[in-house]
């Protein structure tokens, strides 16, 4: 994460720091630092070549220029996986790329742009494999959801609907309480899902599933109860496996979430809308999505 806490003496200093970081050209910054070092010319050239390859990867994957927040462990591991699987880099070359990031991040840390060096947390013994996420086609998801709405209980219908149409994770689902779902009192008012500092407007079909569940079931505190109290992770997985068995389609909460993200990308939702809806850390250099943007995206991908 970007280290801005020590610069928060006043708004003017914080603004000056944000302007400095947002305009930071990582390649030029790295070149200048290397030119002032005692490293050999070949090493310097290799480091810059590695960073240029990384910036091209970010441009292709995220459809924008590289920024400081891209130097996080998640993105770095995705990039190294890309080098191994798609560029067929040898292990030695991948280790050199890791060395490049460690050197760059050490400079950034020394200059107080970041708090810690994420490249030192990269596992050099990682066994790279094809990590392309499993997703369902639109027809498969529709079939699963239509089957559950027709054949399963009202509770199961809500569970499937929330996982498929909001992208929430199982640990968030089982901790939902009645107060976290706010039904619109009037026809024109949105039904809202409040979870982990996110407020998500629920689309029409999901709202209908929730209303049917609330009308016919007593909900005291936690939204989903089992025989021994609130539902557990394993309890949710059992429900999904039970209902999914009859559809003959492989389904898991992770596949539902991957498919939700895939639909958002195909609907051209902005990166920060996707990060907001999926509960990922917001990108400080992009505008926070408006309620209107969030609602438009989630309504477009509802099934």
PyMOL commands that set and color helices and strands:
alter all, ss='L'
color gray80, all
select helices_A, chain A and resi 5-7+11-22+26-35+41-62+68-70+73-85+91-110+118-121+138-151+154-166+170-174+178-180+204-216+233-245+253-266+271-277+291-300
alter helices_A, ss='H'
color red, helices_A
select strands_A, chain A and resi 181-182+191-195+198-202+225-226+229-230
alter strands_A, ss='S'
color yellow, strands_A
deselect
rebuild
show_as cartoon
